[in-house]
């Protein structure tokens, strides 16, 4: 407690912050009462956690993004990148990976940030047929295979990557998922 706090004495005397990297451990410790507050839980927890534990969502100044290694020849063609973008079902990601607690983005970050004013055509509507047409215009018309790395420590990200993998298979692109710890991903 800071005795010089401008608003007088505080009701909280001490806060101890712990790092619990494993999502399962973090969830179990909260459920057992070993932790009083946990940031960044899997959205699925809302369906199984005890009624006396309050959960809520909040927007972050960022988003789940797909970063292309432009040194790889298939990603140097902008039509391939656009085909991938069109093939991804963002609504399905929101429902399956994030249990419907997030909305579909229409810009590079969540609504309310100035950067979101740069809206994407059609609000990022999925168009598998157009994705196939674009890919057919390239030397990768028969598809290709690549490694898709995902950071494993953030709730929903691995599940979102599985949806992306399924979506891309529909246009002949095979994504081999490599799940790494956050520190490795950095």
LINTARA-V989159 format. One record per pair of residues at least 4 apart in sequence whose C-alpha atoms are under 8 Angstrom apart, sorted by the first residue. I is the first residue (numbers start at 1). J is the second residue. D is the distance in whole Angstrom. If there is no record, write none. Layout:
I/J/D
I/J/D
This chain:
1/9/8
1/10/7
1/12/7
1/13/5
1/14/6
2/9/8
2/10/8
3/8/8
3/9/7
4/8/7
5/9/7
20/25/7
20/26/6
21/26/7
21/153/7
22/26/6
22/153/7
23/27/6
23/41/7
23/42/7
23/153/7
23/154/8
23/155/7
24/28/6
25/29/6
26/30/6
26/38/7
26/41/8
27/31/6
27/41/7
27/45/8
28/32/6
29/33/6
29/34/5
29/35/6
30/34/6
30/35/5
30/36/7
30/37/7
30/38/7
31/49/7
31/50/7
31/53/8
40/154/7
40/155/7
41/45/7
41/155/6
42/98/8
42/154/8
42/155/4
42/156/6
43/97/8
43/98/5
43/99/6
43/101/7
43/155/7
43/156/7
44/48/7
44/98/7
44/99/6
45/49/6
46/55/7
49/53/7
57/101/7
59/110/7
60/110/7
61/109/7
61/110/7
61/113/8
62/109/5
62/110/7
63/108/7
63/109/6
63/110/7
64/157/8
68/75/7
68/81/8
69/75/7
70/75/5
70/76/5
71/75/8
71/76/7
72/76/7
73/77/7
74/80/7
74/140/7
75/80/6
75/81/6
76/80/8
77/81/7
77/138/8
78/82/6
79/83/6
79/134/6
79/135/7
79/137/8
79/138/7
80/84/6
80/134/7
80/135/6
80/138/7
80/140/8
81/85/6
82/86/6
82/131/7
82/134/8
83/87/6
83/130/7
83/131/4
83/132/7
83/134/6
83/135/6
84/88/6
84/131/7
84/168/7
86/124/7
86/125/7
86/126/5
86/127/5
86/128/6
86/130/7
86/131/6
87/126/6
87/127/6
87/128/5
87/131/6
87/167/6
87/168/6
87/170/8
87/171/7
88/126/6
88/164/6
88/167/6
88/168/7
89/93/6
89/125/8
89/126/6
89/163/8
89/164/7
89/167/7
90/94/6
90/104/6
90/124/8
90/126/8
91/95/6
91/103/8
91/104/6
92/96/6
92/97/8
92/163/7
93/97/5
93/98/7
93/159/8
93/160/5
93/163/6
93/164/8
94/98/5
94/99/6
94/100/5
94/101/7
94/102/6
94/103/7
94/104/7
94/160/8
95/99/5
95/100/4
95/101/8
96/100/7
96/159/7
96/160/7
96/163/8
97/156/5
97/157/7
97/158/8
97/159/5
97/160/5
97/163/8
98/102/6
98/155/8
98/156/6
98/160/8
105/109/7
105/110/6
105/111/7
105/123/7
105/124/8
106/110/8
106/111/8
106/116/7
106/119/5
106/120/6
106/123/5
106/124/6
107/111/8
107/115/7
107/116/5
107/117/7
107/118/6
107/119/5
107/120/6
107/123/8
108/115/7
108/116/6
108/118/7
108/119/8
109/113/7
109/115/7
109/116/6
110/116/6
111/116/6
112/116/7
113/117/8
119/123/7
120/124/6
121/125/8
127/131/6
128/132/6
128/170/8
128/171/7
129/133/6
130/134/6
131/135/6
131/171/7
132/136/6
132/141/8
132/171/6
133/137/7
134/138/7
135/139/8
135/140/6
135/141/5
135/143/8
136/140/7
136/141/4
136/142/8
137/141/7
140/144/6
142/172/6
143/171/7
143/172/5
143/173/5
143/174/8
144/172/7
144/173/5
144/174/6
145/173/6
145/174/5
145/175/6
145/176/7
146/173/8
146/174/6
146/175/5
146/176/6
147/175/6
147/176/5
147/177/6
147/178/7
148/175/6
148/176/6
148/177/5
148/178/6
149/177/6
149/178/5
149/179/6
149/180/7
149/185/8
150/157/7
150/158/6
150/161/7
150/177/7
150/178/6
150/179/5
150/180/6
150/185/8
151/157/7
151/158/7
151/179/6
151/180/5
151/181/6
151/182/5
151/185/6
152/157/7
152/158/6
152/179/5
152/180/5
152/181/5
152/182/6
153/181/6
153/182/6
154/158/8
154/182/8
156/160/6
157/161/6
158/162/6
158/179/7
159/163/7
160/164/6
161/165/6
161/177/8
162/166/6
162/177/8
163/167/6
164/168/6
165/169/6
165/174/7
165/175/5
165/176/8
165/177/8
166/170/7
167/171/8
168/172/7
168/173/5
168/174/7
168/175/7
169/173/5
169/174/6
169/175/8
180/184/6
180/185/6
181/185/6
182/186/6
